[in-house]
Amino acid sequence: GREVFSVTQGLCTRRRTATASPMKLLPFLVLISSLLDYGCTSASCNMTCHKDARCEVQGGTTGCYCSQGYTGNGITFCYDDNECENATQPCGEHANCTNTVGSYFCMCAPGFKSSNGQQTFVPNDGTSCVDVDECSNEGTVACGDHAKCENVDGGFNCSCKEGYQPSTGKLQFKPNDGTSCQEKPKAKCELYKDCISEHINRTLARISHLKTPLEMLQEINKNTLGPLLPVDVISYVEALSYSSRNTMRYAVSDNEALRNTTINVLVNTVNNFLQKDKITTWEALPVGNQRRTLTKLLHTAEQAMLLVSQNFKKTTQLDANASDIALKVFAFDSHHMKHIHPHVYTGGDYIKISPKKREESHPNGTVAVVFLRYSNIGSLLSSPKNHSSKDTSEQRQTVSSSVIAVAISSNPPTLYELEKITFTLKYAKTADKDIKCAFWNYSADTMNGSWATEGCELTHSNSTHISCKCNHLTHFAVLMSSGGSVGVTNYNILTRITQLGIIISLICLSMCIFTFWFFSEIQSTRTTIHKNLCCSLFLAELIFLIGINMNNNKLFCSITAGLLHYFLLAAFAWMCIEGIHLYLIVVGVIYNKGFLHKNFYVFGYVSPAVVVGISAALGYKYYGTTEVCWLSTKNNFIWSFIGPACLIILVSII
């Protein structure tokens, strides 16, 4: 049968009729289906929908559908669809999505602008957000004096120009956030006299307006509490010397409380320079500047203490201690000299002074005795770690105790004269090292100094303490010799013996090479091996003789060490080849002479080159040391020679 479609009151119906041929009815059915669809979609909709919905017939069903941008059942509710939350970056990169009722729009993020120049745009219209270069127009961004603008995606940063640093410590900052660019202290300017002088003058200018030495000390003390640059150390030591030298004597003469306060502030100020965490700053100074500045600091502390102590009007004993420095002052008049014996026991150290005996009659006057003990400056006054033992003036001396200072001031000068000073210092003994009592011998004009032993002698020592006696005053300490017991004279003798032996060896090797090379009657595999062995030894010894001590030029020294490494390994390789050849002769192995010679040359010269090449690639900085042009022992680099040499010896033995 067949079906007939009809539309009645907006509804599509169908009924069955008589049957007909399917093929004949096909065009008719297509036409009826088209008419049916049109009638179904265009029929009137009588349903009541939500205000944000519309009535539609979709897929043969009449219903209420929420408008675009809304979600709901269409009849009772239609909620706004927040497209900005329901999708990931609907507006694209560097853009912000803003939802509206039934729709949304896009705006570029701060620091970006739309490619079409409009403030808002809709997605997928070809608009993108591009970065705004705020730094392209100098008038737009005001980073401040000595600052520069740096553009970044979506914004910009300000940073200080070369030679300046931010006042707040922030490397990147924004305008008007309280950051300004200040001239950067030149951390390495201690290498340049002009820079040091400029920095010292600025420091002195900052304290010159202060009226009293106490105010100066307090200002220096405040500025040296925190971390210091090397040039700051030099400048503030100079400022401390200036304040004590020019005003200390007269400004505290009449006020005992002021004297005591001044002494305590002075001790704390000196202590600021010598704390453990400041030692690395001192070590950053060149050795010459380091020692001169430290000597000036010690000299200033000693003289300032004496200047203040001379003004005590009555017998006084005063102690002032800080973390790394200890002070004791004795002040008395001539009437109490017999009853006062200045001495101090501090930190395991004992110091005592003995004056010369005087007749009963002596002039009236006053005496001031100052004891100072420094805990941490020994490493700064020791010989440099890379100090050569060939230096005749100072062989690797290490300060192994605290440093003590004793100073006396009497008025008149003949009132209290020193006979001797005895002291016992605690020290760390190291086996097989010489110990001695020494004093820091320096010039008050140049502040150049070095350790000396004249006038001092060791009276007793054990594993923890050493007792000494000296006939003068200054700064004392216990020294240890860390350069070995071989003196300069013995060193020179051994050097000459070595050089003579090498010269004789070179002469003999040259004769052997000449013989093996030019006498054809003795040419053989064995003489070929000997010839190459002699050549390797000859070159190694010649390089040793010429360049082993040429350590002033780092590049030349490194090349010398590399060549020595290569030719000595080549000599060991040819020794191994000699052993292999003897083994082949003994066992009677028949071999191709040309092939064997070729492999001998490869092993004798190429294998050492491989070892040296790998060693140089991995640790080129270990070729050449500050003492000799040979391999460094750091990080066991010396094993790049010892290892292959031991392996060759082992193969030869087997």
C-alpha positions as CSV (number, residue, x, y, z in Angstrom):
1,G,0.0,0.0,0.0
2,R,1.0,3.6,0.2
3,E,0.9,6.4,2.7
4,V,-0.6,9.9,2.2
5,F,0.7,12.8,4.4
6,S,-1.5,15.6,5.4
7,V,-1.4,18.6,7.7
8,T,-4.3,19.2,10.0
9,Q,-4.3,22.0,12.6
10,G,-0.6,22.2,12.5
11,L,-0.1,18.5,12.9
12,C,1.3,16.2,10.3
13,T,-0.7,12.9,9.8
14,R,-0.5,10.0,7.5
15,R,-2.9,7.2,6.3
16,R,-2.5,4.1,4.3
17,T,-4.2,3.9,0.8
18,A,-4.3,1.3,-2.0
19,T,-1.0,-0.2,-3.1
20,A,0.9,0.9,-6.2
21,S,4.2,0.2,-7.9
22,P,7.1,1.5,-5.8
23,M,9.1,2.7,-8.7
24,K,6.3,4.7,-10.1
25,L,5.6,6.4,-6.8
26,L,9.2,7.5,-6.1
27,P,9.1,11.0,-7.7
28,F,5.7,11.6,-6.1
29,L,7.0,10.6,-2.6
30,V,10.0,13.0,-2.9
31,L,7.7,15.9,-3.7
32,I,5.3,15.1,-0.9
33,S,8.2,14.8,1.6
34,S,9.5,18.3,0.6
35,L,6.0,19.8,1.1
36,L,5.7,18.0,4.4
37,D,8.9,19.4,5.8
38,Y,7.9,22.9,4.8
39,G,4.6,22.5,6.3
40,C,6.0,21.2,9.6
41,T,8.6,24.1,10.1
42,S,6.4,26.9,8.9
43,A,3.4,25.9,10.9
44,S,2.3,28.4,13.6
45,C,3.7,28.0,17.2
46,N,1.2,28.6,19.9
47,M,3.4,27.7,23.0
48,T,4.2,30.3,25.7
49,C,8.0,30.6,26.2
50,H,10.4,32.4,28.5
51,K,11.2,36.0,27.6
52,D,14.7,35.0,26.6
53,A,13.5,32.1,24.5
54,R,11.7,31.6,21.2
55,C,9.1,29.0,20.0
56,E,10.4,26.9,17.2
57,V,9.7,23.6,15.4
58,Q,12.9,21.7,15.2
59,G,13.1,18.1,14.0
60,G,9.4,17.8,13.8
61,T,8.9,18.9,17.4
62,T,7.5,22.2,18.5
63,G,9.2,23.7,21.6
64,C,10.7,26.6,23.4
65,Y,14.4,27.2,22.8
66,C,16.6,29.6,24.8
67,S,18.1,32.4,22.7
68,Q,21.8,32.3,21.8
69,G,23.9,33.1,24.9
70,Y,21.4,31.5,27.3
71,T,20.9,28.1,28.7
72,G,17.7,26.6,30.1
73,N,14.4,24.7,29.3
74,G,13.0,27.7,27.4
75,I,9.7,27.7,29.2
76,T,10.3,28.5,32.9
77,F,13.9,29.7,32.9
78,C,16.8,30.8,30.6
79,Y,20.0,31.6,32.4
80,D,22.8,33.8,30.9
81,D,25.6,31.5,29.6
82,N,28.9,32.8,30.9
83,E,31.1,32.1,27.8
84,C,34.2,33.5,29.6
85,E,34.1,30.7,32.2
86,N,32.9,27.8,30.0
87,A,35.8,28.1,27.5
88,T,39.6,28.3,27.7
89,Q,40.9,31.6,26.4
90,P,37.9,32.3,24.1
91,C,39.5,35.7,23.2
92,G,43.0,34.3,22.5
93,E,46.4,35.1,24.1
94,H,47.0,38.3,26.1
95,A,43.3,39.2,26.0
96,N,40.6,39.3,28.7
97,C,37.0,38.1,28.2
98,T,34.1,40.2,29.6
99,N,30.7,38.5,29.9
100,T,27.5,40.5,29.1
101,V,23.8,39.5,29.2
102,G,23.4,37.0,26.4
103,S,26.9,37.7,24.9
104,Y,30.5,38.7,25.7
105,F,33.3,40.8,24.2
106,C,37.2,40.8,24.4
107,M,39.7,43.4,25.5
108,C,43.5,43.3,25.4
109,A,45.3,42.8,28.7
110,P,47.2,45.8,30.2
111,G,50.4,46.3,28.2
112,F,48.9,45.0,25.0
113,K,46.8,46.6,22.2
114,S,44.5,45.2,19.6
115,S,45.8,44.8,16.1
116,N,42.7,46.6,14.6
117,G,43.1,49.6,16.9
118,Q,39.7,49.1,18.6
119,Q,39.3,48.8,22.3
120,T,36.9,45.9,22.1
121,F,36.5,43.1,19.7
122,V,34.7,39.7,19.2
123,P,36.5,36.4,19.0
124,N,37.5,34.9,15.6
125,D,37.3,38.2,13.8
126,G,41.0,38.1,13.0
127,T,42.0,40.5,15.8
128,S,45.0,39.7,18.0
129,C,46.7,41.5,20.9
130,V,50.2,42.8,20.4
131,D,52.7,44.1,23.0
132,V,52.9,47.8,23.6
133,D,56.5,49.0,23.7
134,E,56.3,51.5,26.6
135,C,60.1,52.2,26.3
136,S,59.9,53.4,22.7
137,N,58.8,56.8,23.7
138,E,61.2,58.3,26.3
139,G,58.5,60.7,27.6
140,T,56.0,58.0,28.4
141,V,58.0,56.2,31.1
142,A,60.1,58.1,33.8
143,C,62.3,55.6,35.5
144,G,64.4,58.3,37.1
145,D,68.0,59.5,36.9
146,H,70.7,56.9,36.0
147,A,67.9,54.3,35.2
148,K,66.8,52.7,32.0
149,C,63.6,51.3,30.7
150,E,63.4,47.6,29.7
151,N,60.3,46.4,27.7
152,V,58.8,43.0,28.5
153,D,55.7,41.3,27.3
154,G,52.7,43.1,28.8
155,G,54.7,45.8,30.6
156,F,58.1,47.2,31.4
157,N,60.7,47.3,34.1
158,C,63.2,49.9,35.2
159,S,66.8,49.0,36.1
160,C,69.9,51.0,37.0
161,K,72.5,51.8,34.4
162,E,76.0,50.4,34.6
163,G,77.9,51.8,37.5
164,Y,74.7,52.4,39.6
165,Q,72.7,50.3,42.1
166,P,69.1,50.5,43.3
167,S,68.6,52.1,46.7
168,T,66.0,49.5,47.7
169,G,68.1,46.5,46.5
170,K,65.5,45.6,43.9
171,L,67.2,44.9,40.6
172,Q,64.0,45.6,38.7
173,F,61.5,48.3,39.9
174,K,58.7,50.5,38.8
175,P,58.6,54.3,38.6
176,N,57.6,56.1,41.8
177,D,58.0,53.0,44.0
178,G,60.6,54.7,46.1
179,T,63.6,53.3,44.3
180,S,66.4,55.5,43.0
181,C,69.7,54.7,41.4
182,Q,72.8,55.5,43.4
183,E,76.5,55.4,42.3
184,K,77.8,51.9,42.9
185,P,80.8,51.6,45.2
186,K,83.6,50.1,43.2
187,A,84.2,46.8,44.8
188,K,87.6,46.3,43.1
189,C,88.8,49.9,43.2
190,E,91.3,49.0,45.9
191,L,93.5,48.1,42.9
192,Y,93.6,51.8,41.8
193,K,95.1,54.6,43.8
194,D,92.8,57.3,42.4
195,C,89.7,55.3,43.4
196,I,91.0,54.7,46.9
197,S,91.9,58.3,47.4
198,E,88.5,59.4,46.2
199,H,86.7,57.0,48.5
200,I,88.8,58.0,51.5
201,N,88.1,61.7,50.8
202,R,84.4,61.1,50.7
203,T,84.5,59.1,53.9
204,L,86.5,61.8,55.7
205,A,84.2,64.5,54.4
206,R,81.2,62.6,56.0
207,I,82.8,62.7,59.5
208,S,84.7,65.9,59.4
209,H,81.7,68.0,60.5
210,L,81.4,66.0,63.7
211,K,82.8,67.9,66.7
212,T,83.9,65.3,69.2
213,P,85.9,62.1,68.8
214,L,83.1,60.1,70.4
215,E,80.7,61.3,67.6
216,M,83.3,60.4,65.0
217,L,83.7,56.9,66.6
218,Q,80.0,56.4,66.8
219,E,79.6,57.3,63.1
220,I,82.4,55.0,62.0
221,N,81.0,52.3,64.3
222,K,77.5,52.6,62.8
223,N,78.9,52.4,59.2
224,T,81.1,49.4,59.9
225,L,78.5,47.2,61.6
226,G,77.3,45.4,58.4
227,P,79.0,43.9,55.4
228,L,81.9,46.0,54.0
229,L,83.6,46.2,50.6
230,P,87.4,46.0,50.6
231,V,87.6,49.7,49.7
232,D,85.3,50.5,52.7
233,V,87.8,48.8,55.0
234,I,90.6,51.0,53.7
235,S,88.5,54.2,53.9
236,Y,87.1,53.6,57.4
237,V,90.5,52.6,58.8
238,E,91.9,55.9,57.5
239,A,88.9,57.7,59.0
240,L,89.5,56.0,62.4
241,S,93.2,57.0,62.2
242,Y,92.3,60.5,61.4
243,S,89.8,60.9,64.3
244,S,92.2,59.4,66.9
245,R,95.2,61.3,65.6
246,N,93.8,64.7,65.6
247,T,91.3,65.0,68.5
248,M,91.5,62.1,70.9
249,R,94.0,63.5,73.3
250,Y,92.3,66.8,74.1
251,A,88.6,66.1,73.8
252,V,88.3,63.5,76.6
253,S,90.7,64.8,79.2
254,D,88.4,66.1,81.9
255,N,85.4,63.7,81.9
256,E,86.0,60.2,83.3
257,A,82.6,58.8,82.1
258,L,83.3,60.2,78.7
259,R,86.7,58.5,78.6
260,N,85.2,55.1,79.6
261,T,82.5,55.5,76.9
262,T,85.0,56.5,74.3
263,I,87.2,53.5,75.1
264,N,84.2,51.1,74.8
265,V,83.1,52.5,71.5
266,L,86.6,52.4,70.2
267,V,87.0,48.7,71.1
268,N,83.6,47.9,69.4
269,T,84.6,49.9,66.3
270,V,87.9,48.1,65.9
271,N,86.1,44.8,66.6
272,N,83.8,45.6,63.7
273,F,86.7,45.4,61.3
274,L,88.1,42.2,62.7
275,Q,85.1,39.9,63.2
276,K,85.2,36.5,61.6
277,D,82.7,37.3,58.9
278,K,84.9,40.3,57.8
279,I,88.0,38.2,57.2
280,T,87.0,37.3,53.7
281,T,86.7,41.0,52.9
282,W,90.3,41.6,54.1
283,E,91.4,38.6,52.0
284,A,89.9,40.2,48.9
285,L,92.5,43.0,49.2
286,P,95.8,42.7,47.5
287,V,98.4,41.5,50.0
288,G,100.2,44.8,50.1
289,N,97.1,46.9,50.8
290,Q,95.8,44.2,53.2
291,R,98.9,44.3,55.4
292,R,99.4,48.1,55.4
293,T,95.7,48.7,56.2
294,L,95.7,46.1,59.0
295,T,99.0,47.4,60.4
296,K,97.4,50.9,60.4
297,L,94.4,49.6,62.3
298,L,96.5,47.9,64.9
299,H,98.7,50.9,65.3
300,T,95.7,53.3,65.5
301,A,94.0,51.1,68.2
302,E,97.1,51.0,70.3
303,Q,97.9,54.7,70.1
304,A,94.3,55.8,70.6
305,M,94.0,53.6,73.8
306,L,97.2,55.1,75.1
307,L,96.1,58.7,74.4
308,V,92.8,58.2,76.3
309,S,94.5,56.2,79.1
310,Q,97.0,58.9,79.8
311,N,94.2,61.2,81.0
312,F,93.1,59.1,83.9
313,K,93.6,61.2,87.0
314,K,93.6,58.3,89.5
315,T,94.8,54.7,89.6
316,T,92.5,52.8,87.2
317,Q,92.2,49.3,85.9
318,L,89.7,49.1,82.9
319,D,88.6,46.1,80.9
320,A,86.7,46.3,77.6
321,N,85.9,43.1,75.6
322,A,84.2,42.4,72.3
323,S,83.7,39.2,70.4
324,D,87.2,39.3,68.7
325,I,89.2,41.8,70.7
326,A,90.0,42.2,74.4
327,L,91.5,45.3,76.1
328,K,92.9,45.9,79.6
329,V,94.2,49.3,80.7
330,F,96.4,50.1,83.7
331,A,96.8,53.7,84.7
332,F,98.7,54.8,87.8
333,D,101.0,57.5,89.1
334,S,104.5,57.3,90.4
335,H,103.5,56.7,94.0
336,H,101.8,53.4,93.2
337,M,104.4,51.9,90.9
338,K,105.8,49.5,93.5
339,H,102.4,48.0,94.2
340,I,101.1,47.6,90.6
341,H,102.4,44.8,88.4
342,P,100.6,45.1,85.1
343,H,99.6,41.7,83.7
344,V,96.6,40.1,82.0
345,Y,95.1,36.7,81.6
346,T,92.6,36.4,78.8
347,G,91.5,33.7,76.4
348,G,94.1,31.2,77.6
349,D,96.9,33.7,77.1
350,Y,99.0,35.3,79.9
351,I,101.1,38.5,79.5
352,K,103.2,40.3,82.0
353,I,105.6,43.2,81.8
354,S,108.6,43.7,84.1
355,P,110.0,47.3,84.4
356,K,113.6,48.1,85.1
357,K,114.4,48.5,88.8
358,R,114.7,52.1,89.9
359,E,116.2,53.9,92.8
360,E,114.0,55.1,95.6
361,S,114.0,58.6,94.3
362,H,112.0,59.1,91.1
363,P,110.1,62.0,89.6
364,N,106.4,62.4,89.9
365,G,104.5,61.4,86.9
366,T,101.9,59.0,85.4
367,V,102.0,55.7,83.6
368,A,99.5,54.0,81.3
369,V,99.9,50.4,80.2
370,V,97.6,48.9,77.4
371,F,97.2,45.2,76.7
372,L,95.3,44.2,73.5
373,R,94.5,40.7,72.3
374,Y,93.2,39.9,68.8
375,S,91.7,36.5,68.1
376,N,91.2,36.3,64.4
377,I,93.9,38.3,62.5
378,G,96.5,35.5,62.5
379,S,95.6,34.4,59.0
380,L,95.9,37.9,57.6
381,L,99.4,38.3,59.0
382,S,100.6,34.9,57.8
383,S,102.5,34.4,54.7
384,P,100.3,34.0,51.6
385,K,99.3,30.5,50.8
386,N,101.1,30.6,47.4
387,H,104.3,32.1,49.0
388,S,107.4,30.5,47.5
389,S,109.8,28.9,49.9
390,K,112.6,30.4,47.8
391,D,111.9,33.8,49.2
392,T,114.7,34.6,51.6
393,S,112.9,37.3,53.5
394,E,109.9,35.3,54.7
395,Q,109.5,31.6,54.3
396,R,105.9,30.5,54.7
397,Q,105.3,31.6,58.3
398,T,101.9,30.8,59.7
399,V,100.5,32.6,62.8
400,S,99.2,29.8,65.0
401,S,98.1,31.9,68.0
402,S,96.2,35.0,68.8
403,V,98.1,38.3,68.3
404,I,98.8,40.4,71.4
405,A,99.9,44.0,71.7
406,V,101.5,45.7,74.7
407,A,102.1,49.5,74.8
408,I,103.4,51.8,77.6
409,S,103.3,55.5,77.9
410,S,104.9,57.3,80.8
411,N,105.3,61.0,81.7
412,P,108.2,61.6,81.9
413,P,109.4,58.9,79.5
414,T,112.1,57.7,81.9
415,L,109.6,57.1,84.7
416,Y,108.7,53.5,83.6
417,E,111.2,51.7,81.4
418,L,110.7,48.2,80.2
419,E,113.2,45.4,81.2
420,K,111.3,42.5,79.6
421,I,107.9,41.2,78.7
422,T,107.0,37.6,79.2
423,F,104.0,35.9,77.7
424,T,102.5,32.5,77.3
425,L,100.2,32.0,74.3
426,K,97.9,29.1,73.5
427,Y,98.6,27.7,70.0
428,A,97.7,24.7,67.8
429,K,100.8,22.6,67.4
430,T,101.4,20.8,64.1
431,A,103.8,17.9,63.9
432,D,107.2,18.4,62.2
433,K,106.9,22.2,62.1
434,D,109.2,24.7,63.7
435,I,107.7,27.1,66.2
436,K,109.2,30.5,67.2
437,C,108.3,33.6,69.1
438,A,108.0,36.6,66.8
439,F,106.9,40.3,66.7
440,W,105.4,42.4,64.0
441,N,108.1,44.8,62.9
442,Y,106.7,47.7,61.1
443,S,107.3,51.3,60.2
444,A,104.9,53.9,61.6
445,D,105.5,56.0,58.5
446,T,104.8,53.5,55.7
447,M,102.9,50.9,57.7
448,N,104.9,48.2,56.0
449,G,105.7,45.3,58.3
450,S,106.9,41.8,58.5
451,W,107.5,39.2,61.2
452,A,110.9,39.2,63.0
453,T,112.4,37.4,65.9
454,E,115.2,39.7,67.1
455,G,115.0,40.3,70.9
456,C,112.6,37.5,71.5
457,E,113.4,34.0,72.7
458,L,111.4,30.8,73.4
459,T,111.6,29.8,77.0
460,H,109.3,26.9,77.2
461,S,106.7,25.0,75.0
462,N,104.4,22.0,75.2
463,S,101.6,20.7,73.0
464,T,99.2,23.5,73.8
465,H,101.2,26.6,75.0
466,I,104.4,28.4,74.3
467,S,106.2,30.8,76.6
468,C,108.4,33.6,75.3
469,K,110.5,36.5,76.6
470,C,111.1,39.7,74.7
471,N,113.0,42.9,75.5
472,H,110.8,45.3,73.6
473,L,107.2,46.2,73.0
474,T,104.9,45.7,69.9
475,H,102.6,43.0,68.6
476,F,103.6,39.4,69.4
477,A,102.5,36.0,68.2
478,V,103.6,32.4,67.7
479,L,104.9,31.5,64.3
480,M,105.1,28.1,62.6
481,S,107.3,27.4,59.7
482,S,105.2,25.6,57.1
483,G,107.8,25.7,54.3
484,G,109.9,22.7,55.5
485,S,113.2,22.6,57.2
486,V,115.2,23.1,54.0
487,G,116.8,26.5,54.1
488,V,117.5,28.8,51.2
489,T,121.2,27.8,51.1
490,N,120.3,24.1,51.1
491,Y,117.7,24.7,48.4
492,N,120.2,26.5,46.2
493,I,122.7,23.7,46.6
494,L,120.1,21.0,45.8
495,T,119.0,23.0,42.7
496,R,122.6,23.2,41.4
497,I,123.2,19.5,42.0
498,T,120.0,18.7,40.1
499,Q,120.9,21.0,37.2
500,L,124.4,19.6,37.0
501,G,123.0,16.0,36.9
502,I,120.5,16.8,34.2
503,I,123.3,18.5,32.0
504,I,125.4,15.4,32.3
505,S,122.4,13.2,31.5
506,L,121.7,15.3,28.4
507,I,125.3,15.0,27.2
508,C,125.1,11.2,27.5
509,L,121.7,11.0,25.9
510,S,122.9,13.1,22.9
511,M,125.8,10.7,22.4
512,C,123.5,7.7,22.5
513,I,121.1,9.3,20.0
514,F,124.0,10.1,17.7
515,T,125.2,6.6,17.9
516,F,121.9,4.9,17.3
517,W,121.0,7.3,14.5
518,F,124.1,7.4,12.3
519,F,125.8,4.0,12.8
520,S,124.1,1.8,10.3
521,E,125.9,-1.4,11.3
522,I,124.0,-1.6,14.6
523,Q,120.5,-0.7,13.2
524,S,117.9,-3.1,14.4
525,T,114.5,-3.1,16.2
526,R,116.2,-2.9,19.5
527,T,118.3,0.1,18.6
528,T,115.2,1.8,17.1
529,I,113.5,1.4,20.5
530,H,116.5,2.7,22.3
531,K,116.8,5.7,20.0
532,N,113.2,6.8,20.6
533,L,113.5,6.2,24.3
534,C,116.6,8.4,24.4
535,C,114.9,11.1,22.3
536,S,111.9,11.2,24.7
537,L,114.1,11.4,27.8
538,F,116.4,14.0,26.2
539,L,113.4,16.3,25.4
540,A,111.8,15.7,28.8
541,E,115.0,16.6,30.6
542,L,115.7,19.6,28.4
543,I,112.2,21.0,29.0
544,F,112.6,20.4,32.7
545,L,116.0,22.2,32.8
546,I,114.7,25.2,30.9
547,G,111.1,25.7,32.1
548,I,110.4,23.9,35.4
549,N,110.8,27.1,37.4
550,M,109.4,29.6,34.8
551,N,106.1,30.0,36.8
552,N,105.9,33.8,36.3
553,N,104.1,33.3,32.9
554,K,101.0,31.2,33.4
555,L,100.6,30.3,29.7
556,F,104.3,29.3,29.3
557,C,104.2,27.4,32.5
558,S,101.1,25.4,31.5
559,I,102.7,24.6,28.1
560,T,105.9,23.4,29.8
561,A,103.9,21.2,32.2
562,G,102.0,19.7,29.3
563,L,105.1,19.0,27.3
564,L,106.8,17.4,30.3
565,H,103.7,15.3,30.9
566,Y,103.8,14.1,27.3
567,F,107.5,13.3,26.9
568,L,107.7,11.6,30.3
569,L,104.8,9.3,29.4
570,A,106.4,8.7,26.0
571,A,109.6,7.6,27.8
572,F,107.6,5.2,29.9
573,A,105.8,3.9,26.8
574,W,109.1,3.2,25.0
575,M,110.3,1.4,28.1
576,C,107.2,-0.8,28.0
577,I,107.9,-1.4,24.3
578,E,111.4,-2.5,25.2
579,G,109.9,-5.1,27.6
580,I,107.4,-6.3,25.0
581,H,110.2,-6.7,22.4
582,L,112.4,-8.7,24.8
583,Y,109.4,-10.9,25.5
584,L,108.9,-11.6,21.8
585,I,112.6,-12.5,21.4
586,V,112.5,-14.9,24.4
587,V,109.4,-16.8,23.3
588,G,110.6,-16.9,19.7
589,V,107.6,-15.3,18.1
590,I,108.1,-14.7,14.3
591,Y,106.7,-11.2,13.4
592,N,106.6,-8.8,10.6
593,K,109.3,-6.2,11.3
594,G,107.6,-3.3,9.4
595,F,104.2,-4.0,10.9
596,L,105.7,-4.2,14.4
597,H,107.7,-1.0,14.1
598,K,104.5,0.8,13.0
599,N,102.6,-0.3,16.0
600,F,105.5,0.6,18.3
601,Y,105.4,4.2,17.1
602,V,101.7,4.3,17.5
603,F,101.9,3.1,21.1
604,G,105.1,5.1,21.9
605,Y,103.8,8.5,20.7
606,V,100.1,8.4,20.1
607,S,99.0,6.8,23.4
608,P,100.7,9.5,25.5
609,A,99.2,12.1,23.3
610,V,95.7,10.7,24.0
611,V,96.3,10.7,27.7
612,V,97.6,14.3,27.7
613,G,94.8,15.4,25.4
614,I,92.1,14.0,27.6
615,S,93.8,15.4,30.7
616,A,94.1,18.9,29.2
617,A,90.4,18.8,28.1
618,L,89.2,17.9,31.5
619,G,91.6,19.9,33.7
620,Y,93.7,22.3,31.6
621,K,93.9,24.7,34.6
622,Y,95.8,22.2,36.6
623,Y,98.8,22.3,34.2
624,G,101.3,24.5,36.0
625,T,101.3,25.7,39.6
626,T,102.4,28.8,41.4
627,E,105.7,27.0,42.5
628,V,106.7,24.8,39.6
629,C,105.6,24.1,36.0
630,W,104.2,20.6,36.6
631,L,100.9,19.0,37.3
632,S,98.9,20.2,40.2
633,T,97.9,17.9,43.0
634,K,94.5,19.5,43.3
635,N,91.6,17.1,42.7
636,N,94.1,14.3,42.3
637,F,95.1,15.6,38.9
638,I,98.6,14.3,39.4
639,W,97.2,10.8,38.8
640,S,96.9,11.6,35.1
641,F,100.6,10.9,35.1
642,I,101.0,8.5,38.0
643,G,98.2,6.3,36.8
644,P,99.5,5.6,33.3
645,A,103.1,5.3,34.6
646,C,102.1,2.7,37.2
647,L,100.1,0.8,34.5
648,I,103.1,0.7,32.2
649,I,105.4,-0.5,35.1
650,L,102.8,-3.2,36.0
651,V,102.7,-4.4,32.3
652,S,106.5,-4.5,32.2
653,I,106.7,-6.5,35.4
654,I,104.2,-9.1,34.2
